[in-house]
């Protein structure tokens, strides 16, 4: 058994031991402090071994079981762990990846560009799939799509060249009733960071959608949307209002400041889209793949 699993189990044992008695005891006053210390130790282990997630899930589950008034969960910002109360709302979240664009500026289909030992679309799907599930890919009506995991659904735009809002409608409609929320990404974001996705989900709260705002420019294909918005998107499309901006304007929207996102993605690599060959080459260099 690994150290992370041991720490997670010890959190659960700590609660079972101290919460068993009905009568208050002197030791009970220290329960919250000891639980926080256990979680801090677990957070440090997760920082050292970022690819291991089972211990983290067990720890959060144990923390919820303890039913303390204030339980702190570790989150890594930049160079230090911070301890914050988990969000009051828990929401089921899926993912939508849009790849139906024409790639006219790139000169070749972006979804099939090599990126290390992967192609662009499978890479973005892999990154997003590590955070949210299920994943829906929305492609053009006759577009060739590289092989993807069996549990990833490939859907098609009903018409070509209507833009990203049409693809979002297809994805939101597919996931509505299955999950409450979907993170929407383009297929040309190979430097997407999992913590960026989690931070965007956290900002949604009770609202209908959350999008990063850079000056006066929104990043709608790095946003989080309630799947119930599918009907509103259809209404917009029927009125020929085909830009994501119209959905943002007609919804209960949260504008997420870039400074907030820099805490988890300091260089904002998650917002780097590859539209031209020079963008592609720059992304390969940043990823150490040039």
N, C-alpha and C positions, 0 to 999 in steps of 0.2 A: 504493500500500500504506500502511495506517495505522501509526501509531507502535506500537500494541499488537502488530500482527502482526510488525513489524520486531523488537521486543523478544523476542517468542516465538521467531522464527527465529534471532536471535542467540544465544539460550540453546542451541538445538540445535547451531548451528555451533560454539559454545564447547566443547560436549562432544565433537563429532566431531574437532576440532583437538587437544584435549588428551588424548583417550582413544585416539588412533590408535597411538601408539608402545607397544611391549610393555615397554620398559625404563623404570623410574621416572626422572623428571626433576625438577629443582628446581622448575620451573613447576607441576608437578602438585600440589604442596602448597597452591597457591593456588586450585585449581579450585573447591573448595567455597565459599570466600569470594566468588569472582567470580560463581558461579552464584547465590548468595544475593542479591548486589547487583543482578544482572539481574532476579531475581524481585521484589525490592523496587521497582525502577523500574517493572516491569510492574504491580505492585499499586497504585502511585500513579496510573498511567494509568487503571486500572480504576476507581479512586475518582472520577476526574474524568469518566470516560465510562462510567457504570454499566450502560448498555444494551448495551454491546459485550461479547460473551462468547467469541468465537472465539479471540481472543488468549489468554485465560485457559486455555481448553482446550488450546491448543497448548503453552503454557508448562508446564502440569502434565504433559502427555505427554512433553515434552522432559526435564523433571526426572526422570520415572520412567525414561526411556531412559538417563539418565546413570548410574543404579544406584549412587548414592553411599550411604554408610552413613547419612547424615543429610541429607535434603533438606527445606528449609523452604518452605512454601506460604503466601502472604499471605492473611490473613483480617481483615476490618474489624470492630472492636469499638467501638461508641459514637463515639469521636472519633479513634481511632488504629489504625494497622495493627499487627497482631501476627503473628509468624512462628512457625508450629507445625509439627510433623511431621504428615504426613497419616495418617489412620487406617490401621491395619494391614489391616483388612478392607475390601474393596470389595463392595458389595451392589447388586443391581438393585432399583430402587424404582419403584413405580407410585403412583397416587393414587385415592382413593375419595371421592366427594362425596355425602353423604346429603341428600335433599330431600323425603322422604316424610312429614314431619310435618304436623300439621293446621293449624298457624299460628293456633290459636284465640285466643291473646293478641294477636297482631298484627291480627287481623280480616280479613286478606286474604292470599293466598299469598305467602310471603316470597321464593320463588325468582324471582318476576316483578316484584319491587319495582324501580322505576327507581333507578339509582345513577349520576349523571352521564349519560353517553351510553350506558350499558350497563344491563342488568338484573342483578339480584343473582346468580343462578346462573351466567350466562356470565362475570361478573366473577371469581367465585371460581375457576371452571374455568380461566380465562386465567392467573390468578396461579399456581395450582398447576401448570398445564401447562408453565410456564416453568422449573420445577424438576424435575419427575418426569413420566415417561410409561411406559405408557399411563394414561389417565384413564378411570375408570368412574363414571358417575352412577347412583345408585339412587333411583328415584322410586316413588311409590305406584302401585298397580295401574291406576288410571284417571286419574292425575294428568297435567295438561297441562304439557309441558316446553318452555321457550323454545328457539329454534334454537341449536345448538351446533356446533363444528367437526366435520367428517366423521369424524375419527379418535377422537372421544369416544364411548364406548359408553353407551347408555342402557338400563339394566336395570330390572326391576320387582320390588318386594316381592311375595312369594308370598301374603301375607295383609296386610290393612290393620291399622294401629294396634298393631303388636307392639313398636314402639319401635326405637331406633337399633341395638341388637344384631342384630336380624333383618336390617336393611339392611347392616350390616357383614358378616354371613355371606354374603349374596348377592355383595357385592363381593370379599371374600377368596376365595370359591370360584371366581369368574370369573378372578381373577388368579393363582391358585395354579398352579404349573408354568410360568408365564410370567415372573413376577418373584418375588423372595424376600420383599420387604417392601412395605408400602403405607402411605402417609400418609393418615389418615382425617380428613376435614373435614365440617362441616355446610355447608349452602348459605348460611347467614346470617352469614358471617365476611368481609365485604367489605374489611376492613382487614388481612387476612392479609398477612404479610411473607415474601417468598421466603427471606430469611436465617433466619427463624424455622423454616421447614420444614427447611432444611439442618441447623440446630442440633439439632432433634429427631432427625433421622436419625443424626447423629453420636453422640448419646447412646445409641442403641439398642445398639451394640456387638454382642456375641454373644447378647444376651438375646432373649426372645420378644416383648416389647412395651415401649414407653416412653411415659409419659404425664406431662404437667405436674401438679404437686401444689401447690395453694394452700390452706394450712392443712390442714384435713381433707377438702378438696374436690378431686376429680380432674377433669381436663378430658379425657374420653375422646375427644371429637371434635376434638382437636388432637394426636392421638397417632400413634405409628408401630407397626405390627403386622406380624408375620411372617404371610405368606399361609397357611402351614401350620397356623395356628390355626383355619382354617375348620371342621375336624372337631370341635375342642373347643367352638366356638360352637354347632354343631349339637347336641352332647351337652347343653350348658347349656339350650338352647331346649327340648329334649325333656323336661327336668326342670322346665320352667317357670321357670327362672332367667334372666329376660329383661333384667336390668340389666347394662350394661357393667362395673359394679363386680365382678360375679361372675367375669367373665373376668380382670380384673386380679388378683383374689385367688387364682385357680387357675392362674396363669401365672408364669413367670419374668419379673417385671416390674421396670422401672426407674422410680423416681419422680424426675422432673426438677424441681429447685428453680427457683422463679421468678427468683431472683437470677441463675442461669445464663442464663436466657432473656432477661433484661433487657440483657445485653451486646449482643444483636443486635436487640432490640425493646424499647427503654427504657420505653415506655409500655404494653407488653404489648397493643398494639392487635390482635394476632393472636388473642387470647383474647376479644375483644369480640363477643359474640353479640347479635343483634337480636331480642328476643322481643316487645317492645311498641312501639307507635308512637313513644313518647318515645326509645327506644333507637335507632330508625331515624333520627329527626331529629338526635340527638346525633352519630351516625356521619356523617351528611351534613355536619354542621358541621365535624367533625374532618378530613374529607377536603376541605374547602373547597368543598363543593357545595351548601350550604344556600341 
